[in-house]
Amino acid sequence: MAENTVKKPVQITETVLRDAHQSLIATRMPTEIMLPILDKIDKVGYHSVECWGGATFDASLRFLKEDPWERLRKIRDGLKNTKTQMLFRGQNILGYRPYADDVVYKFVEKSIANGIDIIRIFDCLNDIRNLQAAVDATNKFKKIEGRGEAQVALSYTLGDAYTLEYWADMAKKIEEMGADSICIKDMAGLLVPYKAAELIKTMKENTKLPIQLHTHYTSGVASMTYLKAVEAGVDVIDCAISPFAMGTSQPATEVMVETFKGTPYDTGYDQSILADIANHFAPYREECLKSGLMSTKVLGVNIKTLLYQVPGGMLSNMVSQLKEQHAEDKFQEVLEEIPRVRKDCGEPPLVTPSSQIVGTQAIFNVLMGERYKMATGEFKDLLRGNYGQTVKPMNQEVIDKVIPGEKRSTARSAEATGHTEPELATLEAEMKEWKKQDEDVLSYALFPQVATDFFKYRQAQETGVDVNLADKDNKAYPV
Ligand code: CO
């Protein structure tokens, strides 16, 4: 390496506490597995540790019977020197519908107050109006708490609309909207190495904001993609410690660290600390493989995702939906119908929930023997504009057939769906008998049924009285 080479160490966000286990073991890693290794994780010098949001909130309440806020506070306690990071679904927060702005603001406030540093905010249509409230809220509480960073994530996808000009334009808009950094979120592993170099170079020319790249190993190209992206100037890459890397998760942290050793991009991370972290998670991985929680199916290369540009999770959903209908032989036909449906509805990225909406409609179109003879409620909502605006216009013929004569909205999702008035007070009134902390109102807002079940469970643990049993049998409270 030439002596005058300018050093530009690449930084790493460790995903083992969020995306890695969401991708490999359906988000089931309990807090007790995480806590003993936090002090080591804290010593690496990571850019940040992704540890919250996405599906972790729902899974904690639903399956692990853990309070996600409690998890966050414990992780914060353990990471004294490292930034924590969460994934946030724009106006949907961590749930499945748009919320009024007061709920978005309160959620951001409590996330930062309980220990989050970086909030990564995305929208399934890349309609940045659906991100503005969350970005503004982060900036507001950053001023108050002295902590907090708004990162806007663009859902990466392919298609006619997604030219380099599109991504360059989005980078400028994100800078204008007040974000601190940009993430390119490639949930399906569609970004191939040379395209990544091109994309990062173009975006760097159009924004001064730091750029972070997030991809998955699903299609087998991820570490090469990182290599080219780093050479093109990307600032941060998302990796997972080796026992929870590869497959549908991220490239392995140790491998990327070693790759850049002795180059201008050298992370400077200590491999012996990384080895300690890997050693901590290795037995848990074995346990997950043994119990079947981690399936070898998610660990290989899924080449179909690259060839058909359909995310891995969407393919497996499709297969099981077709199986239920005894129509497995229609797989190829449905696969070919997906890009057509996607075009008809404005060519959105395929990420939750747009991936399910497009996939299910493609199945309907094939199985009914006539396109759009029947449409799902969600597909109709997408056409109505209830999720926000798509990059390309939708097919007018399809609109006329599916929602004839209906009024369509061009507003952001919260307004299109009528969530314009504050709703926090109503939500709090509905759940006040269970409230032990302000954060409980937010858990309830996102997952009313799941949170209520959790509150009942929590009460039973505290009092020895199980109201679930009492409700069911209408008998004396069992203790
Ligand atoms: Co991801």
Boltz pocket constraint, residues with backbone or C-beta under 6 A from the ligand:
constraints:
  - pocket:
      binder: B
      contacts: [[A, 19], [A, 186], [A, 187], [A, 214], [A, 215], [A, 216]]
      max_distance: 6.0
